[in-house]
Amino acid sequence: MTDSNVISRRARARAAKSSRNGSVVLVVALMMALVFVPVLALHAAALAGAVTGDEGRPDEVATVSHKKVPG
């Protein structure tokens, strides 16, 4: 066996390993993006004042009545 065959086999083995590792990293990155991008968007919207908790609610729902419970 010549040296070029050994080198090309090693190069092919390294390339196969790196492509597998690259696809795993890509999948993990995409899954993290699916989780963190909406969370960051909600935080940005809240900081901008676009999302408020009481806006658009009727007054009856927004105010909580504190009745005393007999007993």
N, C-alpha and C positions, 0 to 999 in steps of 0.2 A: 504494500500500500504506500502511496506517495504522500508527501507532506501536504500537498494541495488538497487531497481528499480529506485528510484529517482536519485541516483548517476549515474547509467548507462544511464538514459535518458539525464541527463545534459552532460555527457561525449560525448554521441553520437551527441548532438546538437552542442557542441563546436567543435567536429571533422568535422562536416559538414560545419560549418562556416569557419574554417581554411582552409579546402580544397578548398572552393570557392575562398577565398582570395588568396590562393597560386596560383591558376590557372590564376587569373587576373594579379598577379605580373609576372608570367611566360610569359604571352602574351605580357605585356608591355615591359618586358626585351628583348624579341625576336624582337619586332618591333623596339626598340631603337637600337639593334644590327644591324638590317638590314640597318639602316640609318647611324650610326656612324662608323661601321667597314670599309665600302668603303671609307668614307671621311678620316679616319685616314690612310688608306693604300695609298691614293693619296698624302697625306701630307708627309708620309714617303718616297714615291718614289720621290717626288719633292726635299726633303732634300738630298736624296742620289744622286741626279743628273740624275736620269733615265728619267725624263720628262722635256723637255725643249720646249719652245714655237717656236723658230725659226729653230730648227734642222729639216731637211728633207723638208724644204720649198724651192721652187725655188727662185732665187734672185729677180725676178720681183715681186713676192708676198711679200717678206720680206721688200723690200724698197718701201716706199710710196713716190710718186711724189707730190711735192707741187707746183701746177700750180696756177698762179694768175688768179682769176676770173675777167673778164673785167667788169668794172662798177663803 
